[in-house]
Amino acid sequence: MSLAQLALVQRVQQVFPGVMAAAVVGAAATFLSEHYGGPVMLFALLLGMALYFLSQEGKCVPGIEFAARGLLRFAIALLGTQITLSEIMALGPRPILTVLVSVLATIIVGRLLARALGLEARFGLLTGGAVAICGASAALAISAVLPRGPNAERDTAFTVIGVTALSTVAMILYPMLVPLLALDHTAAGVFLGATIHDVAQVVGAGFSISQETGTIATFTKLLRVALLLPVVFCFTLLFRDAVAGTAQNSAGRQPPLPWFLIAFAVLVLLTSTGIFPQPVLDTAKSTSRWCLVIAISALGMKTTLKSVASVGPRAIALLVGETLFLLLLVLGLIWLEYA
């Protein structure tokens, strides 16, 4: 056995207990979600918090750290197999414009509102990006490239809980607004796809109205997911100096562009060519989902409910304010475009 192979085996042995612990939590969360309803990400995070002690000492610590960071990046990269350029272009210019404006404006408002509430700029960008793009997945991806402060895990966990809860509420309430606002199937699909945070809730809300609304809502939501790459890339460049201050290598060079962003972009391009057969895409989707669930379980293991609660009412006001802003902005854009 070569030195490289020996090192790999030792690394696997080192992280195995922690990864397996997070995987067990993820499996339990999936069981609860499938049999009793509710967001699997929220279950994974809360169950993980109950095992916080595992991340403090013992054999599980290295694996929990690896799952919360390494598996997370791998899962984000695999999200590129769920998007094609043809699906994005098929939406036409109006939904694309609506999504572009709403995503950019919500992130900016998140930053400004955080400042007004006396919260950190990092927290405003994290919550704004999560609300604007795709909820929990966006929160995890954005937190991976922002400068890591002492409350990084706490802020990420709070954001995941908050956007998941608000997305569930939106899935129930927003379809009720459709007849009140006299939106047709196309406008309703764009409205739901551009405002609800998580993909699963978008699908549930859209298809509860009609097949056409559900299809348009899903495609609109996928366009928001596609913006995850440029947004995270911009954050990477924006905070590169700050990250370099804590993550420069021994040669003093700037840290490279995160590999998972490159992999995400490459997979989007490859998927758009149709090179992957459907079974491969299904496997990639399932693998990405499982890795995300395991990663968020590990994140929960590194977070206490007390620390999340310590974020305070101003953070709740920030998330609710961003969500309401996105709702009103999208409705205004739809009124201008479809009136």
C-alpha positions as CSV (number, residue, x, y, z in Angstrom):
1,M,0.0,0.0,0.0
2,S,1.4,3.4,-1.0
3,L,1.7,6.3,1.4
4,A,-1.2,8.1,-0.4
5,Q,-3.5,5.1,0.0
6,L,-2.5,4.6,3.6
7,A,-3.2,8.3,4.3
8,L,-6.6,7.9,2.6
9,V,-7.5,4.8,4.7
10,Q,-6.5,6.6,7.9
11,R,-8.6,9.6,6.9
12,V,-11.6,7.5,6.2
13,Q,-11.2,5.7,9.6
14,Q,-10.9,9.1,11.3
15,V,-14.1,10.6,9.9
16,F,-16.2,7.4,9.7
17,P,-17.8,7.5,13.2
18,G,-18.9,11.2,12.9
19,V,-20.2,10.8,9.4
20,M,-22.2,7.7,10.4
21,A,-23.6,9.5,13.4
22,A,-24.8,12.3,11.1
23,A,-26.1,9.8,8.6
24,V,-28.2,8.1,11.3
25,V,-29.7,11.4,12.3
26,G,-30.4,12.1,8.6
27,A,-32.1,8.8,8.2
28,A,-34.3,9.4,11.3
29,A,-35.2,12.9,10.0
30,T,-36.1,11.4,6.6
31,F,-38.3,8.8,8.3
32,L,-40.2,11.4,10.3
33,S,-40.6,13.6,7.2
34,E,-42.0,10.8,5.0
35,H,-44.3,9.3,7.6
36,Y,-45.5,12.3,9.6
37,G,-45.0,15.2,7.1
38,G,-42.8,18.3,7.6
39,P,-39.5,19.6,6.2
40,V,-36.8,17.0,6.4
41,M,-34.1,19.7,6.7
42,L,-35.8,21.1,9.9
43,F,-36.1,17.6,11.4
44,A,-32.4,16.9,10.7
45,L,-31.3,20.2,12.3
46,L,-33.4,19.7,15.4
47,L,-32.4,16.1,15.9
48,G,-28.8,16.9,15.4
49,M,-29.0,19.6,18.1
50,A,-30.1,16.9,20.6
51,L,-26.7,15.2,19.9
52,Y,-24.6,18.4,20.4
53,F,-22.3,16.6,22.9
54,L,-20.9,14.4,20.1
55,S,-19.2,17.4,18.5
56,Q,-17.4,18.5,21.7
57,E,-15.1,15.5,22.2
58,G,-14.6,11.9,21.2
59,K,-14.2,10.0,18.0
60,C,-17.1,11.7,16.3
61,V,-15.6,15.2,16.2
62,P,-13.6,14.9,12.9
63,G,-16.4,13.2,11.0
64,I,-19.0,15.8,12.1
65,E,-16.7,18.6,10.9
66,F,-16.1,16.8,7.6
67,A,-19.9,16.2,7.1
68,A,-20.8,19.8,7.9
69,R,-18.2,21.1,5.4
70,G,-16.9,18.5,2.9
71,L,-20.2,16.7,2.3
72,L,-22.0,20.0,2.1
73,R,-19.8,21.2,-0.7
74,F,-20.2,17.9,-2.6
75,A,-24.0,18.2,-2.3
76,I,-24.0,21.7,-3.6
77,A,-21.9,20.7,-6.6
78,L,-24.3,17.9,-7.5
79,L,-27.2,20.5,-7.6
80,G,-25.8,21.4,-11.0
81,T,-27.4,18.2,-12.4
82,Q,-30.9,19.5,-11.6
83,I,-30.7,22.5,-13.9
84,T,-30.3,22.9,-17.7
85,L,-29.9,26.0,-19.8
86,S,-32.8,25.0,-22.0
87,E,-35.2,24.9,-19.0
88,I,-34.1,28.3,-18.0
89,M,-34.5,29.8,-21.5
90,A,-37.9,28.1,-21.9
91,L,-39.3,30.4,-19.3
92,G,-39.0,33.4,-21.5
93,P,-37.7,36.9,-20.7
94,R,-40.4,38.1,-18.3
95,P,-40.1,35.4,-15.5
96,I,-36.3,35.6,-15.9
97,L,-36.4,39.4,-15.4
98,T,-38.7,39.0,-12.4
99,V,-36.4,36.5,-10.7
100,L,-33.2,38.5,-11.5
101,V,-34.6,41.7,-10.0
102,S,-36.2,40.1,-7.0
103,V,-33.1,38.1,-6.1
104,L,-30.7,41.0,-6.3
105,A,-33.0,43.4,-4.6
106,T,-33.8,41.0,-1.7
107,I,-30.1,40.4,-1.0
108,I,-29.4,44.2,-1.0
109,V,-32.4,44.8,1.3
110,G,-31.3,42.1,3.6
111,R,-27.9,43.8,4.0
112,L,-29.5,47.2,4.6
113,L,-32.2,45.9,6.9
114,A,-29.5,44.1,8.9
115,R,-27.6,47.3,9.4
116,A,-30.8,49.1,10.4
117,L,-31.5,46.4,13.0
118,G,-27.9,46.5,14.3
119,L,-27.0,43.1,13.0
120,E,-23.8,42.0,11.3
121,A,-23.5,42.5,7.5
122,R,-22.6,38.8,7.1
123,F,-25.9,37.8,8.7
124,G,-27.9,40.1,6.5
125,L,-26.3,38.7,3.3
126,L,-26.8,35.1,4.6
127,T,-30.5,35.6,5.4
128,G,-31.1,37.7,2.3
129,G,-29.5,35.1,0.0
130,A,-31.4,32.3,1.6
131,V,-34.7,34.1,1.2
132,A,-33.9,35.3,-2.3
133,I,-32.6,32.0,-3.8
134,C,-33.6,28.6,-2.4
135,G,-33.9,28.6,1.4
136,A,-31.9,26.1,3.4
137,S,-29.6,25.0,0.5
138,A,-28.7,28.6,-0.3
139,A,-28.0,29.3,3.4
140,L,-25.6,26.4,3.5
141,A,-23.9,27.3,0.3
142,I,-23.5,31.0,1.2
143,S,-22.3,30.3,4.7
144,A,-19.5,28.2,3.2
145,V,-17.9,31.2,1.4
146,L,-18.6,34.0,3.9
147,P,-15.9,34.9,6.5
148,R,-16.3,32.6,9.5
149,G,-17.0,34.4,12.7
150,P,-17.5,33.0,16.2
151,N,-21.3,32.7,15.6
152,A,-21.1,31.2,12.0
153,E,-22.8,27.9,12.9
154,R,-25.4,29.5,15.1
155,D,-26.4,32.0,12.4
156,T,-26.6,29.3,9.7
157,A,-28.7,27.1,11.9
158,F,-31.1,30.0,12.7
159,T,-31.4,30.9,9.1
160,V,-32.2,27.3,8.1
161,I,-34.9,27.0,10.8
162,G,-36.3,30.4,9.9
163,V,-36.5,30.1,6.1
164,T,-37.9,26.5,6.4
165,A,-40.6,27.7,8.8
166,L,-41.5,30.7,6.7
167,S,-41.5,28.6,3.5
168,T,-44.0,26.1,5.0
169,V,-46.2,29.0,6.0
170,A,-46.0,30.5,2.5
171,M,-46.9,27.1,1.0
172,I,-50.2,27.2,2.9
173,L,-51.0,30.9,2.6
174,Y,-49.7,32.0,-0.8
175,P,-52.0,29.8,-2.9
176,M,-55.0,31.5,-1.1
177,L,-53.8,34.8,-2.5
178,V,-53.9,33.6,-6.1
179,P,-57.7,33.9,-6.5
180,L,-57.9,37.1,-4.4
181,L,-55.3,38.7,-6.8
182,A,-57.0,37.3,-9.9
183,L,-53.7,35.7,-11.2
184,D,-53.9,33.4,-14.2
185,H,-52.1,30.1,-14.2
186,T,-48.9,31.6,-15.7
187,A,-48.8,34.6,-13.3
188,A,-49.6,32.3,-10.4
189,G,-46.8,30.0,-11.3
190,V,-44.3,32.8,-11.5
191,F,-45.6,34.3,-8.2
192,L,-45.2,31.0,-6.3
193,G,-41.9,30.1,-7.8
194,A,-40.4,33.5,-7.2
195,T,-41.5,33.9,-3.6
196,I,-41.5,30.6,-1.7
197,H,-38.1,29.7,-0.3
198,D,-37.7,25.9,-0.7
199,V,-38.2,23.8,-3.8
200,A,-40.5,21.2,-2.1
201,Q,-42.9,23.9,-0.9
202,V,-43.0,25.5,-4.3
203,V,-43.9,22.2,-5.9
204,G,-46.6,21.6,-3.3
205,A,-48.1,25.1,-3.6
206,G,-48.0,25.2,-7.4
207,F,-49.6,21.8,-8.1
208,S,-52.3,22.4,-5.5
209,I,-53.6,25.0,-7.9
210,S,-53.2,23.3,-11.3
211,Q,-50.7,21.3,-13.4
212,E,-49.8,24.3,-15.5
213,T,-49.2,26.5,-12.4
214,G,-47.1,23.8,-10.8
215,T,-44.9,23.3,-13.9
216,I,-44.3,27.1,-14.3
217,A,-43.7,27.5,-10.5
218,T,-41.1,24.7,-10.5
219,F,-39.2,26.1,-13.5
220,T,-39.3,29.6,-12.0
221,K,-37.9,28.1,-8.8
222,L,-35.1,26.3,-10.7
223,L,-34.1,29.6,-12.2
224,R,-33.7,31.0,-8.7
225,V,-31.6,27.9,-7.8
226,A,-29.5,28.5,-10.9
227,L,-28.6,32.0,-9.6
228,L,-27.0,30.3,-6.6
229,L,-23.8,29.9,-8.6
230,P,-23.3,33.6,-9.6
231,V,-24.4,34.8,-6.2
232,V,-22.0,32.6,-4.3
233,F,-19.3,33.4,-6.8
234,C,-19.8,37.2,-6.2
235,F,-19.7,36.6,-2.4
236,T,-16.5,34.7,-2.9
237,L,-14.8,37.6,-4.7
238,L,-16.3,40.2,-2.4
239,F,-15.0,38.5,0.8
240,R,-11.9,37.0,-0.7
241,D,-9.6,39.3,1.3
242,A,-11.4,38.7,4.5
243,V,-11.3,35.0,4.0
244,A,-7.7,35.2,3.0
245,G,-6.8,36.8,6.3
246,T,-7.8,33.6,8.1
247,A,-7.3,31.0,5.4
248,Q,-4.1,32.0,3.4
249,N,-1.8,29.1,2.8
250,S,1.8,29.0,3.9
251,A,3.0,30.6,0.7
252,G,0.8,33.7,1.3
253,R,-1.3,33.2,-1.8
254,Q,-5.0,34.0,-2.0
255,P,-7.3,31.0,-1.6
256,P,-8.5,29.6,-4.9
257,L,-12.1,29.8,-6.1
258,P,-14.1,27.1,-4.2
259,W,-14.0,23.8,-6.1
260,F,-17.7,23.1,-5.6
261,L,-18.6,26.3,-7.6
262,I,-16.5,25.2,-10.5
263,A,-18.1,21.7,-10.3
264,F,-21.6,23.2,-10.1
265,A,-21.0,25.2,-13.3
266,V,-19.5,22.3,-15.1
267,L,-22.3,20.0,-14.2
268,V,-24.9,22.5,-15.4
269,L,-23.2,22.7,-18.7
270,L,-22.8,18.9,-19.1
271,T,-26.4,18.3,-18.0
272,S,-27.6,20.9,-20.6
273,T,-25.9,18.8,-23.4
274,G,-28.0,15.8,-22.4
275,I,-24.8,13.7,-21.9
276,F,-26.2,12.1,-18.7
277,P,-28.8,9.4,-19.0
278,Q,-31.9,9.8,-16.7
279,P,-30.8,7.1,-14.2
280,V,-27.5,9.0,-13.6
281,L,-29.4,12.3,-13.0
282,D,-31.8,10.5,-10.6
283,T,-28.9,9.1,-8.7
284,A,-27.1,12.5,-8.6
285,K,-30.3,14.1,-7.3
286,S,-30.8,11.5,-4.6
287,T,-27.1,11.6,-3.6
288,S,-27.2,15.4,-3.4
289,R,-30.3,15.3,-1.2
290,W,-28.8,12.7,1.2
291,C,-25.6,14.6,1.5
292,L,-27.4,17.8,2.3
293,V,-29.5,16.1,4.9
294,I,-26.4,14.5,6.5
295,A,-24.5,17.9,6.3
296,I,-27.4,19.7,8.1
297,S,-27.6,17.0,10.7
298,A,-23.9,17.6,11.4
299,L,-24.5,21.3,11.5
300,G,-27.2,20.7,14.1
301,M,-24.7,18.6,16.1
302,K,-22.4,21.7,16.3
303,T,-25.2,24.0,17.4
304,T,-27.3,24.3,20.6
305,L,-30.9,25.4,20.8
306,K,-29.8,28.0,23.4
307,S,-27.3,29.5,21.0
308,V,-30.0,29.7,18.2
309,A,-32.4,31.3,20.6
310,S,-29.8,33.9,21.5
311,V,-30.0,35.4,18.1
312,G,-33.0,37.3,19.3
313,P,-36.1,39.0,18.0
314,R,-34.2,41.4,15.7
315,A,-33.0,38.4,13.6
316,I,-36.6,37.1,13.4
317,A,-37.7,40.6,12.2
318,L,-35.0,40.5,9.6
319,L,-36.1,37.2,8.1
320,V,-39.8,38.2,8.2
321,G,-39.0,41.6,6.7
322,E,-37.0,40.0,3.8
323,T,-39.8,37.6,3.1
324,L,-42.5,40.3,3.0
325,F,-40.3,42.5,0.8
326,L,-39.8,39.6,-1.7
327,L,-43.5,39.0,-1.7
328,L,-44.5,42.6,-2.4
329,L,-41.7,43.1,-4.9
330,V,-42.7,40.0,-7.0
331,L,-46.4,40.9,-6.9
332,G,-45.5,44.4,-8.1
333,L,-43.3,43.0,-11.0
334,I,-46.0,40.6,-12.0
335,W,-48.6,43.3,-12.1
336,L,-46.3,45.4,-14.3
337,E,-45.5,42.5,-16.6
338,Y,-48.8,40.7,-16.9
339,A,-51.2,43.6,-16.4
